[in-house]
Amino acid sequence: MSSSQFTPEIKTVDLEAQAQEFLKTAAFTTRLDDIIAWGRKNSLWPLPYGTACCGIELMSVMGPKYDLARFGAEVVRFSPRQSDLLIVAGTITEKMAPVLVHIYQQMLDPKYVISMGACASSGGFYRAYHVLQGIDKVVPVDVYIPGCPPSPEAVLDGVMLLQKMIENHDPRPWKDSWKVPQFLTQPQS
């Protein structure tokens, strides 16, 4: 017997034609708001505002070990006009407050804010006249991440919580009713 008698018959399948036939019969239905929310949640462009030890911790979250890029927030921008997520990490003084508000006003809509660490959320252990006792006094905050400094896992959890808020279309009344604080608009004497 020759070896050609035992050669199995190979059927060729036109996968491209099968895929085109399937696409003609399949339908994908959803709401436009859900598609937009899906895109927003998976393509956050963060602007890091790191001023202290929390800023160092934020750098480790961006690194290869924790890899914030897995959650769609890999395009770190240092321009407010190219970002939609402000991550405030560290102590904010009264002198920095107008700068923070200016950055927030220049960001793209819809804009989101994460307050990272005890100092950004509540002033931390600094109970002094020059330290802002929480950034929510000057900008609306969506997610607070506790810790001094917070662990990288807590930061990832905060980003995932924000993504869940975006996906579920959670109302944000604190953002909608925000106005520039009066103490920042009054002229200095």
C-alpha positions, 0 to 999 in steps of 0.5 A: 500500500502506498502512503497516498491511500491513507491521506485524510481528506481536508475540507476547506472552510471559508471563514470569511464567508461564514462570518459575513453570513453571521453578521447579516443575521445577527443584531446588536441592541443597546442604548446609545447612553450605554455605549457612550458610558462604556467608552468613557469608563474604559478610556479615562485620561488621568491628570495626576496632581501629586504633592506629597507621599501620596504622589509617590504611591500614585506613581507606583500604581502607574508602574508595571506591578499594579498597571493602571493601564489594565483599567483603561487609564493608561494615557496620563496627561499633564494638561487639563485640556486633554484629561477627564480624571483629576487625581489629587494625591497629597496635601493641598495648601490654601495657596494651591486652591486657586490653581486646583480650581483653575485646573478643574475648570479647564478639564474636559466634560464630563470630568471626574475627581478622585481624592487620594489619601487622608491629606487630600480628603480631610487635611490629614494630620495638618490642622493648620491655617495654611492647609486646605481641610479637604479638596471638596471645599474647592472642587467636587469629589467623586471618589475618596480613597482613604489611607496615609498613604493609600495602598496601590490596591485601594487606588485601583479599587477607587478607579474601579468604583469610579468606572462603576459609577460611570457605567451605572449613570449614577447621579452626581448632584455635588458636581452639577451644583458646583460653583467656584468657592466665594473665598477664591473669588474675593479680591485679596486686601 
